[in-house]
Amino acid sequence: FCASTAMEKVENFFHECALTSPEIVADGICSICYKDESVEFTCKPCNFNICKGCSKLPQKVSHDFHPDHLLEFCLHQYDQKPGYIVCSGCGNMSCAS
Protein backbone atom coordinates (compact mmCIF):
# COMPACT_ATOMS: atom_id res chain seq x y z
CA PHE A 1 0.00 0.00 0.00
CA CYS A 2 1.46 3.34 -1.05
CA ALA A 3 0.01 6.47 0.50
CA SER A 4 -0.06 9.54 -1.69
CA THR A 5 1.18 12.76 -0.17
CA ALA A 6 -0.45 16.11 -0.80
CA MET A 7 1.91 18.61 -2.38
CA GLU A 8 1.88 21.91 -0.54
CA LYS A 9 2.04 25.05 -2.72
CA VAL A 10 3.20 28.34 -1.29
CA GLU A 11 2.81 31.83 -2.79
CA ASN A 12 5.42 34.25 -1.48
CA PHE A 13 7.27 37.47 -2.16
CA PHE A 14 10.64 35.75 -2.69
CA HIS A 15 9.88 34.22 -6.08
CA GLU A 16 7.35 34.83 -8.87
CA CYS A 17 6.39 31.14 -9.20
CA ALA A 18 4.48 29.15 -6.58
CA LEU A 19 6.90 27.08 -4.52
CA THR A 20 6.10 23.46 -3.79
CA SER A 21 7.04 21.18 -0.93
CA PRO A 22 6.47 17.56 -1.91
CA GLU A 23 9.19 16.50 0.52
CA ILE A 24 12.16 18.09 2.18
CA VAL A 25 15.14 17.92 -0.14
CA ALA A 26 18.39 16.97 1.53
CA ASP A 27 21.66 18.70 0.68
CA GLY A 28 20.23 21.73 -1.08
CA ILE A 29 21.53 25.28 -1.33
CA CYS A 30 19.10 27.97 -0.18
CA SER A 31 18.69 30.66 -2.86
CA ILE A 32 18.41 33.36 -0.18
CA CYS A 33 21.02 32.64 2.51
CA TYR A 34 23.17 30.30 0.34
CA LYS A 35 23.60 27.85 3.23
CA ASP A 36 23.99 24.18 2.37
CA GLU A 37 21.13 22.67 4.35
CA SER A 38 17.76 21.01 3.92
CA VAL A 39 15.48 22.85 1.51
CA GLU A 40 11.83 23.15 2.54
CA PHE A 41 10.30 24.83 -0.55
CA THR A 42 11.44 24.66 -4.15
CA CYS A 43 10.67 25.79 -7.68
CA LYS A 44 12.23 23.04 -9.77
CA PRO A 45 11.87 24.76 -13.19
CA CYS A 46 13.80 27.82 -11.91
CA ASN A 47 16.15 25.92 -9.56
CA PHE A 48 15.04 28.22 -6.71
CA ASN A 49 15.17 26.74 -3.19
CA ILE A 50 14.34 28.09 0.27
CA CYS A 51 15.41 26.61 3.60
CA LYS A 52 13.04 26.49 6.57
CA GLY A 53 14.61 29.52 8.27
CA CYS A 54 14.37 31.77 5.21
CA SER A 55 10.81 30.63 4.46
CA LYS A 56 9.74 32.35 7.69
CA LEU A 57 11.35 35.73 6.96
CA PRO A 58 8.90 38.65 7.02
CA GLN A 59 8.56 40.84 3.94
CA LYS A 60 8.75 44.08 5.95
CA VAL A 61 10.27 44.94 9.33
CA SER A 62 10.92 48.04 11.38
CA HIS A 63 14.36 48.80 12.75
CA ASP A 64 15.76 51.43 15.12
CA PHE A 65 18.58 52.31 12.68
CA HIS A 66 16.02 53.55 10.13
CA PRO A 67 12.85 54.42 12.09
CA ASP A 68 11.13 56.58 9.44
CA HIS A 69 10.28 53.71 7.07
CA LEU A 70 9.66 49.98 7.15
CA LEU A 71 12.52 47.98 5.70
CA GLU A 72 11.44 45.68 2.88
CA PHE A 73 13.15 42.41 2.02
CA CYS A 74 14.51 42.68 -1.53
CA LEU A 75 16.17 39.81 -3.33
CA HIS A 76 18.52 40.71 -6.20
CA GLN A 77 18.02 44.46 -6.29
CA TYR A 78 19.48 45.71 -9.56
CA ASP A 79 19.66 49.38 -8.55
CA GLN A 80 22.07 48.88 -5.65
CA LYS A 81 25.75 49.61 -5.61
CA PRO A 82 27.81 46.67 -4.30
CA GLY A 83 28.05 46.86 -0.51
CA TYR A 84 25.30 49.46 -0.11
CA ILE A 85 21.56 49.43 0.55
CA VAL A 86 19.16 52.12 -0.68
CA CYS A 87 15.95 52.93 1.19
CA SER A 88 13.08 52.88 -1.32
CA GLY A 89 11.10 55.21 0.97
CA CYS A 90 13.54 58.12 1.27
CA GLY A 91 16.38 57.26 -1.12
CA ASN A 92 19.09 57.34 1.57
CA MET A 93 22.03 55.01 0.97
CA SER A 94 23.88 53.18 3.73
CA CYS A 95 26.68 50.64 3.97
CA ALA A 96 25.33 47.08 4.05
CA SER A 97 28.14 45.69 6.19
C-alpha positions, 0 to 999 in steps of 0.5 A: 500500500502506497500512501499519496502525499499532498503537495503543498504550494506556497505563494510568497514574495521571494519568487514569482512562481508558486513554490512546492514542498512535496518532501524536504530535499536533503543537501540543497543550497538555499537561494536566499542565505546560500547555506547548504542545508535542507530545503523546505520549498522549491521551484524546480523549473527555476532551480530556486530553493528556500530553507526552513529559516528563510521561508519564515522571513517577514517581507517588511520589518521596522528597525531602530537604525532607520525608524522613518520607514519599514525595511522591505526584504529585496532579493537581487536588487538591480539598482544597488551599488555593491556593498550598499543598501538604498531605502526605497522610501527616502532614497538614503544610501547606507553601507550594508556591512 
